Amino acid sequence: MLSKKTKYAIKALVVLGKNTDKPPMQISKIAEEERIPKKFLEQILLDLRNAGFLYSKKGAGGGYSLNKDPKEIFLVSIMRITDGPIAMVPCASINFYHKCEECKQETTCGIRDVFIEVRDATLKILSETSIADIINRETTLITNS
């Protein structure tokens, strides 16, 4: 299941991606537009800034803006920043691997084998989907409704 932290991070990046030609956005404006608790959003935006996705400006006219093109910000990176592993079981994780304590032999574990397939399919979609793609999908859905 997608955590609220990840969902809010994606929503904030989408708002900022739609705001690329405008001045930086204040946290309170993003929180209000997307109905995200402000304190929670502050921490999320700080994590995204520390990861290099956002630029922040203090003072009058300050706020947050994207530090990268929305086409260069992929869901897989956002999820790893906000939640860590993509794999549903630790023994199937690429970046956060951990042997399962109850497993006798990984190489013959059917559960691990299935969840490696799930991980690979998930990674393919998340690695190919950018913030720009989400913005385009929203625009298409609005146009078609």
DSSP file (Angstrom, degrees, kcal/mol; ACC not computed):
  #  RESIDUE AA STRUCTURE BP1 BP2  ACC     N-H-->O    O-->H-N    N-H-->O    O-->H-N    TCO  KAPPA ALPHA  PHI   PSI    X-CA   Y-CA   Z-CA
    1    1 A M              0   0    0      0, 0.0     2,-0.4     0, 0.0     0, 0.0   0.000 360.0 360.0 360.0 142.0    0.0    0.0    0.0
    2    2 A L        -     0   0    0      1,-0.1     2,-0.0     4,-0.0    77,-0.0  -0.591 360.0-128.8 -74.5 126.7    1.2    3.5   -0.8
    3    3 A S     >  -     0   0    0     -2,-0.4     4,-2.5     1,-0.1     5,-0.2  -0.349  14.8-118.8 -73.7 157.5    2.0    5.4    2.4
    4    4 A K  H  > S+     0   0    0      1,-0.2     4,-3.2     2,-0.2     5,-0.3   0.876 114.8  58.8 -61.0 -36.9    0.5    8.9    3.0
    5    5 A K  H  > S+     0   0    0      2,-0.2     4,-2.0     1,-0.2    -1,-0.2   0.931 109.9  41.2 -59.4 -46.6    4.1   10.2    3.1
    6    6 A T  H  > S+     0   0    0      2,-0.2     4,-2.5     1,-0.2    -2,-0.2   0.918 115.1  50.8 -67.8 -43.8    4.8    9.0   -0.4
    7    7 A K  H  X S+     0   0    0     -4,-2.5     4,-2.6     1,-0.2    -2,-0.2   0.926 112.3  46.9 -60.8 -44.6    1.4   10.1   -1.7
    8    8 A Y  H  X S+     0   0    0     -4,-3.2     4,-2.7     2,-0.2    -1,-0.2   0.877 110.1  53.5 -65.2 -37.6    1.8   13.5   -0.2
    9    9 A A  H  X S+     0   0    0     -4,-2.0     4,-2.3    -5,-0.3    -2,-0.2   0.929 111.3  45.6 -61.8 -44.9    5.3   13.8   -1.7
   10   10 A I  H  X S+     0   0    0     -4,-2.5     4,-2.4     2,-0.2    -2,-0.2   0.929 112.8  50.4 -64.2 -45.5    4.0   13.0   -5.1
   11   11 A K  H  X S+     0   0    0     -4,-2.6     4,-2.3     1,-0.2    -2,-0.2   0.917 111.5  48.2 -59.6 -43.9    1.1   15.4   -4.8
   12   12 A A  H  X S+     0   0    0     -4,-2.7     4,-2.5     1,-0.2    -1,-0.2   0.912 111.6  49.5 -64.2 -42.2    3.4   18.2   -3.7
   13   13 A L  H  X S+     0   0    0     -4,-2.3     4,-2.3     2,-0.2    -1,-0.2   0.863 109.8  52.0 -65.8 -35.1    5.8   17.5   -6.6
   14   14 A V  H  X S+     0   0    0     -4,-2.4     4,-1.8     2,-0.2    -2,-0.2   0.937 110.2  48.1 -65.2 -46.3    3.0   17.5   -9.0
   15   15 A V  H  X S+     0   0    0     -4,-2.3     4,-0.6     1,-0.2    -2,-0.2   0.932 114.8  45.6 -58.8 -46.2    1.8   20.9   -7.7
   16   16 A L  H >< S+     0   0    0     -4,-2.5     3,-0.6     1,-0.2    50,-0.3   0.846 109.1  56.4 -67.2 -33.1    5.3   22.3   -8.0
   17   17 A G  H >< S+     0   0    0     -4,-2.3     3,-0.8     1,-0.2    -1,-0.2   0.830 107.1  48.7 -66.2 -32.1    5.7   20.8  -11.4
   18   18 A K  H 3< S+     0   0    0     -4,-1.8    -1,-0.2     1,-0.2     3,-0.2   0.595 110.6  54.1 -78.6 -11.3    2.6   22.7  -12.6
   19   19 A N  T X<  +     0   0    0     -3,-0.6     3,-2.0    -4,-0.6    -1,-0.2   0.132  68.8 120.6-107.9  16.4    4.1   25.8  -11.0
   20   20 A T  T <  S+     0   0    0     -3,-0.8    -1,-0.2     1,-0.3    -2,-0.1   0.770  75.6  47.0 -61.3 -29.6    7.5   25.8  -12.8
   21   21 A D  T 3  S+     0   0    0     -3,-0.2    -1,-0.3     2,-0.0    -2,-0.1   0.303 105.8  74.3 -94.3  10.4    7.1   29.2  -14.5
   22   22 A K  S <  S-     0   0    0     -3,-2.0     3,-0.1     1,-0.2    -3,-0.1  -0.678  93.6 -78.9-117.6 170.1    5.9   30.9  -11.3
   23   23 A P        -     0   0    0      0, 0.0    -1,-0.2     0, 0.0    41,-0.1  -0.178  68.4 -72.1 -61.7 162.2    7.6   32.1   -8.1
   24   24 A P        -     0   0    0      0, 0.0     2,-0.4     0, 0.0    41,-0.2  -0.181  53.0-121.6 -54.5 149.1    8.3   29.5   -5.4
   25   25 A M  B     -A   64   0A   0     39,-2.9    39,-3.3    -3,-0.1     2,-0.2  -0.774  18.4-123.9 -98.1 139.3    5.3   28.2   -3.5
   26   26 A Q     >  -     0   0    0     -2,-0.4     4,-2.0    37,-0.3     3,-0.5  -0.499  20.8-119.9 -77.2 149.6    4.9   28.5    0.2
   27   27 A I  H  > S+     0   0    0      1,-0.2     4,-3.1     2,-0.2     5,-0.2   0.896 113.2  56.7 -55.4 -43.1    4.3   25.4    2.2
   28   28 A S  H  > S+     0   0    0      1,-0.2     4,-2.2     2,-0.2    -1,-0.2   0.862 106.4  49.8 -61.1 -35.9    0.9   26.7    3.5
   29   29 A K  H  > S+     0   0    0     -3,-0.5     4,-2.7     2,-0.2    -1,-0.2   0.922 113.2  45.4 -68.2 -45.1   -0.3   27.1   -0.1
   30   30 A I  H  X S+     0   0    0     -4,-2.0     4,-2.4     2,-0.2    -2,-0.2   0.938 114.0  49.9 -62.6 -46.6    0.7   23.6   -1.1
   31   31 A A  H  X>S+     0   0    0     -4,-3.1     5,-2.0     1,-0.2     4,-0.8   0.902 113.8  45.3 -59.5 -43.2   -0.8   22.1    2.1
   32   32 A E  H ><5S+     0   0    0     -4,-2.2     3,-0.5    -5,-0.2    -1,-0.2   0.943 113.7  48.1 -67.1 -48.5   -4.1   24.0    1.5
   33   33 A E  H 3<5S+     0   0    0     -4,-2.7    -2,-0.2     1,-0.2    -1,-0.2   0.876 123.5  32.2 -59.9 -39.7   -4.3   23.1   -2.2
   34   34 A E  H 3<5S-     0   0    0     -4,-2.4    -1,-0.2    -5,-0.2    -2,-0.2   0.383 105.4-121.1-103.2   3.1   -3.6   19.4   -1.6
   35   35 A R  T <<5 +     0   0    0     -4,-0.8    -3,-0.2    -3,-0.5    -4,-0.1   0.948  59.0 151.1  54.6  53.8   -5.2   19.0    1.8
   36   36 A I      < -     0   0    0     -5,-2.0    -1,-0.2    -6,-0.2    -2,-0.1  -0.948  56.4-103.7-114.3 133.0   -1.9   17.9    3.4
   37   37 A P     >  -     0   0    0      0, 0.0     4,-2.5     0, 0.0     5,-0.2  -0.379  31.3-135.8 -56.7 128.3   -1.2   18.5    7.1
   38   38 A K  H  > S+     0   0    0      1,-0.2     4,-2.4     2,-0.2     5,-0.1   0.887  99.7  49.5 -58.5 -46.6    1.3   21.4    7.1
   39   39 A K  H  > S+     0   0    0      1,-0.2     4,-1.4     2,-0.2    -1,-0.2   0.903 113.4  47.3 -61.5 -41.6    3.7   20.0    9.7
   40   40 A F  H  > S+     0   0    0      1,-0.2     4,-1.9     2,-0.2    -1,-0.2   0.909 111.2  51.7 -65.4 -42.3    3.9   16.7    7.9
   41   41 A L  H  X S+     0   0    0     -4,-2.5     4,-3.0     1,-0.2     5,-0.3   0.875 102.5  60.1 -62.9 -38.5    4.4   18.4    4.5
   42   42 A E  H  X S+     0   0    0     -4,-2.4     4,-1.9     1,-0.2    -1,-0.2   0.920 108.0  44.5 -55.4 -45.7    7.3   20.4    6.0
   43   43 A Q  H  X S+     0   0    0     -4,-1.4     4,-2.2     2,-0.2    -1,-0.2   0.898 113.3  50.6 -67.4 -40.7    9.2   17.2    6.8
   44   44 A I  H  X S+     0   0    0     -4,-1.9     4,-2.3     1,-0.2    -2,-0.2   0.934 111.3  47.7 -62.9 -46.5    8.4   15.7    3.4
   45   45 A L  H  X S+     0   0    0     -4,-3.0     4,-2.4     1,-0.2    -1,-0.2   0.854 109.5  54.0 -65.5 -34.3    9.6   18.8    1.5
   46   46 A L  H  X S+     0   0    0     -4,-1.9     4,-2.8    -5,-0.3    -1,-0.2   0.921 108.9  48.6 -63.8 -43.9   12.8   18.9    3.6
   47   47 A D  H  X S+     0   0    0     -4,-2.2     4,-1.4     1,-0.2    -2,-0.2   0.911 113.0  47.8 -60.6 -43.3   13.5   15.3    2.6
   48   48 A L  H  <>S+     0   0    0     -4,-2.3     5,-2.3     2,-0.2     6,-0.8   0.862 112.2  49.5 -68.1 -35.6   12.9   16.1   -1.0
   49   49 A R  H ><5S+     0   0    0     -4,-2.4     3,-1.7     4,-0.2    -2,-0.2   0.931 109.4  51.2 -66.4 -45.6   15.1   19.1   -0.8
   50   50 A N  H 3<5S+     0   0    0     -4,-2.8    -1,-0.2     1,-0.3    -2,-0.2   0.784 107.2  54.8 -63.0 -26.2   17.9   17.2    0.8
   51   51 A A  T 3<5S-     0   0    0     -4,-1.4    -1,-0.3    -5,-0.2    -2,-0.2   0.494 121.1-109.8 -84.9  -3.9   17.6   14.6   -2.0
   52   52 A G  T < 5S+     0   0    0     -3,-1.7    -3,-0.2    -4,-0.2    -2,-0.1   0.516  90.4 109.7  92.6   5.4   18.1   17.4   -4.6
   53   53 A F  S   <S+     0   0    0     -5,-2.3    14,-3.2    14,-0.1    15,-0.8   0.771  75.1  45.5 -83.3 -26.2   14.6   17.5   -6.0
   54   54 A L  E     -B   66   0A   0     -6,-0.8     2,-0.4    12,-0.3    12,-0.2  -0.837  61.6-150.6-122.4 155.0   13.6   20.8   -4.6
   55   55 A Y  E     -B   65   0A   0     10,-3.2    10,-2.2    -2,-0.3     2,-0.4  -0.965  18.7-159.6-115.7 137.6   15.0   24.3   -4.2
   56   56 A S  E     -B   64   0A   0     -2,-0.4     2,-0.4     8,-0.2     8,-0.2  -0.955   6.3-165.6-122.5 143.3   13.9   26.4   -1.2
   57   57 A K  E     -B   63   0A   0      6,-2.6     6,-2.0    -2,-0.4     2,-0.2  -0.992  13.0-145.7-126.3 129.2   14.1   30.1   -0.7
   58   58 A K        +     0   0    0     -2,-0.4     2,-0.1     4,-0.2    -2,-0.0  -0.513  55.1  21.0 -90.9 160.8   13.7   31.8    2.6
   59   59 A G  S >  S-     0   0    0     -2,-0.2     3,-2.2     2,-0.1    -2,-0.1  -0.306 106.4  -0.4  88.2-167.4   12.1   35.1    3.4
   60   60 A A  T 3  S+     0   0    0      1,-0.3     3,-0.1    -2,-0.1    -2,-0.0  -0.339 136.7  14.6 -60.4 134.0    9.7   37.3    1.5
   61   61 A G  T 3  S+     0   0    0      1,-0.2    -1,-0.3    -2,-0.0    -2,-0.1   0.596 103.6 136.8  74.7  10.5    8.8   35.7   -1.8
   62   62 A G    <   +     0   0    0     -3,-2.2     2,-0.3   -39,-0.1    -4,-0.2  -0.186  11.2 104.2 -83.9 178.1   10.2   32.5   -0.5
   63   63 A G  E     - B   0  57A   0     -6,-2.0    -6,-2.6   -37,-0.1     2,-0.4  -0.981  65.0 -46.9 147.5-155.8    9.0   28.9   -0.7
   64   64 A Y  E     +AB  25  56A   0    -39,-3.3   -39,-2.9    -2,-0.3     2,-0.3  -0.875  43.5 168.4-117.0 146.6    9.7   25.8   -2.7
   65   65 A S  E     - B   0  55A   0    -10,-2.2   -10,-3.2    -2,-0.4     2,-0.1  -0.959  44.2 -83.6-145.1 163.2   10.2   25.1   -6.4
   66   66 A L  E     - B   0  54A   0    -50,-0.3   -12,-0.3    -2,-0.3   -13,-0.1  -0.434  24.5-163.3 -69.1 141.2   11.5   22.1   -8.4
   67   67 A N  S    S+     0   0    0    -14,-3.2     2,-0.3    -2,-0.1   -13,-0.2   0.448  77.6  41.8 -98.6  -6.4   15.2   21.8   -8.7
   68   68 A K  S    S-     0   0    0    -15,-0.8     5,-0.1   -13,-0.0   -13,-0.1  -0.910  98.1 -89.5-135.1 160.9   14.8   19.4  -11.6
   69   69 A D    >   -     0   0    0     -2,-0.3     3,-2.5     1,-0.1     4,-0.3  -0.504  38.1-122.0 -66.2 138.4   12.7   19.1  -14.7
   70   70 A P  G >  S+     0   0    0      0, 0.0    62,-1.6     0, 0.0    61,-0.9   0.767 113.2  63.7 -55.8 -24.5    9.5   17.2  -13.9
   71   71 A K  G 3  S+     0   0    0      1,-0.2    -2,-0.0    60,-0.2    62,-0.0   0.674 101.3  51.7 -71.1 -16.6   10.5   14.7  -16.6
   72   72 A E  G <  S+     0   0    0     -3,-2.5     2,-0.7     1,-0.1    -1,-0.2   0.380  89.2  86.4-102.3   2.1   13.6   13.8  -14.6
   73   73 A I    <   -     0   0    0     -3,-0.9    58,-2.0    -4,-0.3     2,-0.3  -0.892  63.8-167.7-108.0 107.2   11.8   13.0  -11.3
   74   74 A F  B >>  -C  130   0B   0     -2,-0.7     4,-1.6    56,-0.2     3,-0.8  -0.694  29.5-124.5-100.9 147.1   10.7    9.4  -11.3
   75   75 A L  H 3> S+     0   0    0     54,-2.6     4,-2.8    51,-0.5     5,-0.2   0.825 107.9  63.2 -56.4 -35.4    8.3    7.8   -8.9
   76   76 A V  H 3> S+     0   0    0     50,-1.6     4,-1.9    53,-0.3    -1,-0.3   0.897 104.6  46.7 -59.4 -40.5   10.8    5.1   -7.9
   77   77 A S  H <> S+     0   0    0     -3,-0.8     4,-2.1    49,-0.2    -1,-0.2   0.913 111.9  50.2 -68.1 -42.5   13.2    7.7   -6.5
   78   78 A I  H  X S+     0   0    0     -4,-1.6     4,-2.5     1,-0.2     5,-0.3   0.929 110.9  49.4 -61.3 -45.6   10.4    9.5   -4.6
   79   79 A M  H  X>S+     0   0    0     -4,-2.8     4,-2.9     1,-0.2     5,-1.0   0.889 110.3  50.0 -63.7 -39.3    9.2    6.2   -3.1
   80   80 A R  H  X5S+     0   0    0     -4,-1.9     4,-0.6    -5,-0.2    -1,-0.2   0.873 112.4  48.0 -67.9 -35.2   12.8    5.2   -2.0
   81   81 A I  H  <5S+     0   0    0     -4,-2.1    -2,-0.2     1,-0.1    -1,-0.2   0.919 122.3  33.1 -68.5 -43.6   13.3    8.6   -0.3
   82   82 A T  H  <5S+     0   0    0     -4,-2.5    -2,-0.2    -5,-0.2    -3,-0.2   0.830 138.9  11.2 -86.3 -33.1   10.0    8.6    1.5
   83   83 A D  H  <5S-     0   0    0     -4,-2.9    -3,-0.2    -5,-0.3    -2,-0.1   0.568  86.4-139.0-124.9 -13.3    9.5    4.9    2.3
   84   84 A G     << +     0   0    0     -5,-1.0    -1,-0.3    -4,-0.6    -2,-0.1  -0.778  68.1  45.6  91.2-124.6   12.7    3.0    1.5
   85   85 A P        -     0   0    0      0, 0.0     8,-0.0     0, 0.0     0, 0.0  -0.180  50.9-160.7 -65.3 147.9   12.4   -0.4   -0.2
   86   86 A I        +     0   0    0      3,-0.1     7,-0.1    -6,-0.0    36,-0.0   0.792  69.5  90.1 -88.4 -37.7   10.1   -1.1   -3.1
   87   87 A A  S    S-     0   0    0      1,-0.1     6,-0.1     3,-0.1    29,-0.1  -0.261  74.0-139.3 -63.4 147.0   10.1   -4.8   -2.6
   88   88 A M  S    S+     0   0    0     27,-0.3    -1,-0.1     1,-0.1    28,-0.1   0.667  89.8  42.2 -83.4 -17.8    7.4   -6.3   -0.4
   89   89 A V  S >  S-     0   0    0     26,-0.1     3,-1.7    23,-0.1     4,-0.4  -0.984  83.2-128.0-127.8 142.6    9.7   -8.7    1.3
   90   90 A P  G >  S+     0   0    0      0, 0.0     8,-1.4     0, 0.0     3,-1.0   0.793 105.7  60.2 -62.4 -29.2   13.3   -7.9    2.4
   91   91 A C  G 3  S+     0   0    0      1,-0.2     6,-0.1     6,-0.2     8,-0.1   0.620 105.2  49.9 -75.8  -9.9   14.9  -10.8    0.6
   92   92 A A  G <  S+     0   0    0     -3,-1.7    -1,-0.2     6,-0.1     2,-0.2   0.400  86.9 113.3-103.1   0.0   13.6   -9.5   -2.7
   93   93 A S    <   -     0   0    0     -3,-1.0     4,-0.1    -4,-0.4     5,-0.1  -0.474  49.6-162.7 -77.9 142.6   14.9   -6.0   -2.2
   94   94 A I  S    S+     0   0    0     -2,-0.2     3,-0.4     2,-0.1    -1,-0.1   0.914  91.3  23.1 -85.1 -51.8   17.7   -4.6   -4.4
   95   95 A N  S    S+     0   0    0      1,-0.2    -2,-0.1   -11,-0.1    -1,-0.1   0.664 133.3  36.9 -91.6 -18.4   18.8   -1.7   -2.3
   96   96 A F  S    S+     0   0    0     -6,-0.1    -1,-0.2     2,-0.0    -3,-0.2  -0.140  80.3 168.5-127.2  36.9   17.5   -2.8    1.2
   97   97 A Y        +     0   0    0     -3,-0.4     2,-0.3    -4,-0.1    -6,-0.2  -0.178   3.0 166.2 -57.1 140.5   18.2   -6.6    1.0
   98   98 A H        -     0   0    0     -8,-1.4    -5,-0.2    -9,-0.1     2,-0.1  -0.901  36.9-116.3-155.2 127.7   17.9   -8.5    4.2
   99   99 A K        -     0   0    0     -2,-0.3     2,-0.3     1,-0.1    -7,-0.0  -0.396  33.3-115.0 -65.4 136.8   17.7  -12.3    4.5
  100  100 A C    >   -     0   0    0      1,-0.1     3,-0.9    -2,-0.1    -1,-0.1  -0.580  17.8-140.5 -73.3 132.3   14.5  -13.6    6.0
  101  101 A E  T 3  S+     0   0    0     -2,-0.3    -1,-0.1     1,-0.2    -2,-0.0   0.848  98.5  47.4 -63.5 -36.3   15.1  -15.3    9.3
  102  102 A E  T 3  S+     0   0    0     -3,-0.0     2,-0.3     2,-0.0    -1,-0.2   0.525  86.4 108.5 -86.4  -4.8   12.7  -18.1    8.8
  103  103 A C    <   -     0   0    0     -3,-0.9     3,-0.2     1,-0.2     6,-0.0  -0.576  49.0-166.1 -79.3 130.0   13.9  -19.0    5.2
  104  104 A K  S    S+     0   0    0     -2,-0.3     2,-0.3     1,-0.3    -1,-0.2   0.916  79.7   0.3 -77.6 -46.1   15.8  -22.3    4.9
  105  105 A Q    >   -     0   0    0      1,-0.1     3,-1.2     2,-0.0    -1,-0.3  -0.879  57.8-159.3-151.2 112.8   17.2  -21.6    1.5
  106  106 A E  G >  S+     0   0    0     -2,-0.3     3,-1.7     1,-0.2     7,-0.1   0.863  89.3  63.7 -58.5 -40.0   16.5  -18.5   -0.6
  107  107 A T  G 3  S+     0   0    0      1,-0.3    -1,-0.2     5,-0.1    -2,-0.0   0.713 112.1  35.6 -64.6 -19.7   17.4  -20.0   -4.0
  108  108 A T  G <  S+     0   0    0     -3,-1.2     2,-0.7     5,-0.0    -1,-0.3   0.229  86.0 121.3-115.5  13.2   14.5  -22.5   -3.7
  109  109 A C    <>  -     0   0    0     -3,-1.7     4,-1.9    -4,-0.2     5,-0.1  -0.687  44.4-164.5 -83.0 115.7   12.0  -20.2   -1.9
  110  110 A G  H  > S+     0   0    0     -2,-0.7     4,-2.2     2,-0.2     5,-0.2   0.842  88.4  56.2 -67.2 -34.9    8.8  -19.9   -4.0
  111  111 A I  H  > S+     0   0    0      2,-0.2     4,-2.4     1,-0.2    -1,-0.2   0.954 109.2  45.7 -62.4 -49.6    7.6  -16.9   -2.1
  112  112 A R  H  > S+     0   0    0      1,-0.2     4,-1.6     2,-0.2    -2,-0.2   0.908 110.8  54.6 -59.4 -42.6   10.8  -15.0   -2.7
  113  113 A D  H  X S+     0   0    0     -4,-1.9     4,-1.4     1,-0.2    -1,-0.2   0.914 110.0  45.5 -59.6 -45.4   10.7  -15.9   -6.4
  114  114 A V  H  X S+     0   0    0     -4,-2.2     4,-2.1     1,-0.2    -1,-0.2   0.920 112.9  50.2 -63.9 -44.1    7.1  -14.6   -6.8
  115  115 A F  H  X S+     0   0    0     -4,-2.4     4,-2.1     1,-0.2   -27,-0.3   0.687 103.8  58.4 -75.5 -16.4    8.0  -11.3   -5.0
  116  116 A I  H  X S+     0   0    0     -4,-1.6     4,-2.6     2,-0.2    -1,-0.2   0.877 107.7  48.3 -70.6 -39.5   11.1  -10.7   -7.1
  117  117 A E  H  X S+     0   0    0     -4,-1.4     4,-2.3     2,-0.2    -2,-0.2   0.911 112.0  48.6 -63.8 -42.4    8.7  -10.8  -10.1
  118  118 A V  H  X S+     0   0    0     -4,-2.1     4,-2.6     2,-0.2     5,-0.2   0.932 112.5  49.1 -61.8 -45.9    6.3   -8.4   -8.4
  119  119 A R  H  X S+     0   0    0     -4,-2.1     4,-3.1     1,-0.2    -2,-0.2   0.929 111.1  49.2 -58.7 -47.1    9.3   -6.1   -7.5
  120  120 A D  H  X S+     0   0    0     -4,-2.6     4,-1.9     1,-0.2    -1,-0.2   0.896 112.7  46.5 -63.4 -41.3   10.6   -6.2  -11.1
  121  121 A A  H  X S+     0   0    0     -4,-2.3     4,-1.7     2,-0.2    -1,-0.2   0.911 115.0  47.4 -66.3 -41.9    7.2   -5.3  -12.6
  122  122 A T  H  X S+     0   0    0     -4,-2.6     4,-2.8    -5,-0.2     5,-0.3   0.929 110.9  51.2 -63.9 -46.4    6.7   -2.5  -10.0
  123  123 A L  H  X S+     0   0    0     -4,-3.1     4,-2.6     1,-0.2    -1,-0.2   0.877 106.0  56.0 -59.7 -38.7   10.2   -1.2  -10.6
  124  124 A K  H  X S+     0   0    0     -4,-1.9     4,-0.9    -5,-0.2    -1,-0.2   0.944 113.1  40.0 -59.9 -48.7    9.6   -1.1  -14.4
  125  125 A I  H >X S+     0   0    0     -4,-1.7     4,-0.8     1,-0.2     3,-0.6   0.946 118.7  45.7 -66.7 -48.6    6.5    1.1  -14.0
  126  126 A L  H 3< S+     0   0    0     -4,-2.8   -50,-1.6     1,-0.2   -51,-0.5   0.828 112.0  52.0 -66.4 -32.2    7.9    3.3  -11.2
  127  127 A S  H 3< S+     0   0    0     -4,-2.6    -1,-0.2    -5,-0.3    -2,-0.2   0.694 114.0  43.6 -76.8 -18.9   11.2    3.8  -13.1
  128  128 A E  H << S+     0   0    0     -4,-0.9     2,-0.6    -3,-0.6    -1,-0.2   0.461  98.0  84.3-103.6  -3.8    9.4    4.9  -16.3
  129  129 A T     <  -     0   0    0     -4,-0.8   -54,-2.6    -3,-0.3   -53,-0.3  -0.894  58.1-176.4-108.9 120.8    6.8    7.2  -14.7
  130  130 A S  B  >  -C   74   0B   0     -2,-0.6     4,-1.7   -56,-0.2   -56,-0.2  -0.539  43.5-103.7-106.2 172.0    7.8   10.8  -14.0
  131  131 A I  H  > S+     0   0    0    -58,-2.0     4,-2.4   -61,-0.9   -60,-0.2   0.878 124.1  57.0 -60.7 -38.2    6.1   13.7  -12.3
  132  132 A A  H  > S+     0   0    0    -62,-1.6     4,-2.5     1,-0.2    -1,-0.2   0.892 103.8  53.2 -60.6 -39.2    5.6   15.1  -15.8
  133  133 A D  H  > S+     0   0    0    -63,-0.3     4,-2.4     2,-0.2    -1,-0.2   0.903 108.8  48.6 -62.2 -41.3    3.8   11.9  -16.7
  134  134 A I  H  X S+     0   0    0     -4,-1.7     4,-2.5     2,-0.2    -2,-0.2   0.918 110.9  50.3 -65.4 -42.9    1.4   12.3  -13.8
  135  135 A I  H  X S+     0   0    0     -4,-2.4     4,-2.3     1,-0.2    -2,-0.2   0.923 111.6  48.8 -60.0 -44.1    0.8   15.9  -14.7
  136  136 A N  H  X S+     0   0    0     -4,-2.5     4,-2.4     2,-0.2    -2,-0.2   0.890 110.0  51.5 -63.6 -40.0    0.0   14.8  -18.3
  137  137 A R  H  X S+     0   0    0     -4,-2.4     4,-2.7     2,-0.2    -1,-0.2   0.920 110.1  49.0 -62.7 -43.5   -2.4   12.1  -17.0
  138  138 A E  H  X S+     0   0    0     -4,-2.5     4,-2.4     2,-0.2    -2,-0.2   0.913 110.7  50.3 -62.7 -42.2   -4.2   14.6  -14.9
  139  139 A T  H  X S+     0   0    0     -4,-2.3     4,-2.3     1,-0.2    -1,-0.2   0.914 112.3  47.6 -62.1 -43.2   -4.6   17.0  -17.8
  140  140 A T  H  X S+     0   0    0     -4,-2.4     4,-2.3     2,-0.2    -2,-0.2   0.909 111.5  49.9 -63.7 -44.1   -5.9   14.1  -20.0
  141  141 A L  H  X S+     0   0    0     -4,-2.7     4,-0.7     2,-0.2    -2,-0.2   0.885 112.2  47.9 -64.1 -38.8   -8.4   13.0  -17.3
  142  142 A I  H >< S+     0   0    0     -4,-2.4     3,-0.6     1,-0.2    -1,-0.2   0.916 112.6  49.0 -66.7 -43.0   -9.6   16.6  -16.9
  143  143 A T  H 3< S+     0   0    0     -4,-2.3    -2,-0.2     1,-0.2    -1,-0.2   0.874 113.7  46.4 -63.8 -37.7  -10.0   17.0  -20.6
  144  144 A N  H 3<        0   0    0     -4,-2.3    -1,-0.2     1,-0.2    -2,-0.2   0.532 360.0 360.0 -85.2  -6.1  -11.9   13.7  -21.1
  145  145 A S    <<        0   0    0     -4,-0.7    -1,-0.2    -3,-0.6    -2,-0.2   0.501 360.0 360.0 -95.3 360.0  -14.3   14.3  -18.2
